[in-house]
C-alpha cells in the first residue's frame, strides 16, 4: 500500500464523517464537502492502483 492509498482512505473516512454530520445537522454545505472529500479519496485510491499496476512487471 503506497502513500496514495493511505491518503485516499483518509479522505474517504473524513468525507463520510462530514457527510454524516451534515445530514444529521441539516448542514447541506458540510454534507456536500463530505461528498467531495469522499470522491477525492476514491480518485486518490484509483491513482494508487494505477501506480501499483505500472510497478508490476508483466
Secondary structure by P-SEA (a helix, b strand, c coil): ccaaaaaaaaaaaaaaaaaaaaaaaccaaaaaaaaaaaaaaaaaaaaaaaaaaaaccc
